Amino acid sequence: MAHTLDADVRFHGRTLREGERATLLLASANRDERVFPDPDAFDIERDSSGLRSFGTGTHFCLGASPACACARAA
């Protein structure tokens, strides 16, 4: 999912310029090495209180409840 920036943006120490393309990599969600000591390892006891898998606030995913119910059932 790529977007063309309509303004300069400072993001994680880098400047992305107006007109450049930015790509959202969904596969990298919740694998941030700044947040998790070993982001690629499966850890069933990982603190998930700060995860944003389903978004937050106004942009919270409408499918979050059914997805979590399916995960609990599995």
LUMTI-697243 format. One record per residue (C-alpha): residue number from 1; x, y, z; residue in three letters. Coordinates in steps of 0.5 Angstrom, whole numbers. Example, Ala and Ser with C-alpha at 12.3 -4.5 7.8 and 13.67 -1.06 7.14 Angstrom:
(1,(25,-9,16),ala) (2,(27,-2,14),ser) 
END
This chain:
(1,(0,0,0),met) (2,(4,6,-2),ala) (3,(2,13,-2),his) (4,(5,20,-5),thr) (5,(7,25,1),leu) (6,(3,32,0),asp) (7,(8,35,5),ala) (8,(15,34,8),asp) (9,(15,29,14),val) (10,(20,27,20),arg) (11,(19,20,21),phe) (12,(24,16,26),his) (13,(30,21,25),gly) (14,(29,21,17),arg) (15,(26,27,13),thr) (16,(21,24,8),leu) (17,(20,30,2),arg) (18,(13,32,-1),glu) (19,(12,28,-7),gly) (20,(16,22,-5),glu) (21,(12,15,-4),arg) (22,(12,12,2),ala) (23,(10,4,3),thr) (24,(6,1,9),leu) (25,(9,-6,10),leu) (26,(4,-9,14),leu) (27,(8,-15,15),ala) (28,(13,-11,20),ser) (29,(7,-10,25),ala) (30,(9,-11,32),asn) (31,(16,-13,30),arg) (32,(19,-6,32),asp) (33,(26,-7,35),glu) (34,(26,-1,38),arg) (35,(20,-4,42),val) (36,(21,-11,43),phe) (37,(28,-14,45),pro) (38,(28,-20,40),asp) (39,(22,-18,35),pro) (40,(23,-24,30),asp) (41,(22,-29,36),ala) (42,(15,-32,38),phe) (43,(14,-30,45),asp) (44,(7,-32,48),ile) (45,(9,-28,54),glu) (46,(10,-22,50),arg) (47,(7,-15,53),asp) (48,(2,-14,48),ser) (49,(-1,-8,52),ser) (50,(2,-3,47),gly) (51,(1,-6,41),leu) (52,(-3,-2,35),arg) (53,(-5,-8,31),ser) (54,(-12,-6,30),phe) (55,(-11,1,30),gly) (56,(-13,6,35),thr) (57,(-18,11,37),gly) (58,(-23,13,31),thr) (59,(-19,9,26),his) (60,(-20,3,31),phe) (61,(-21,-4,26),cys) (62,(-29,-6,26),leu) (63,(-26,-13,25),gly) (64,(-22,-13,31),ala) (65,(-28,-16,36),ser) (66,(-29,-22,31),pro) (67,(-22,-23,30),ala) (68,(-20,-24,37),cys) (69,(-26,-28,38),ala) (70,(-24,-33,33),cys) (71,(-17,-33,36),ala) (72,(-19,-35,43),arg) (73,(-24,-40,40),ala) (74,(-17,-43,36),ala) 
END
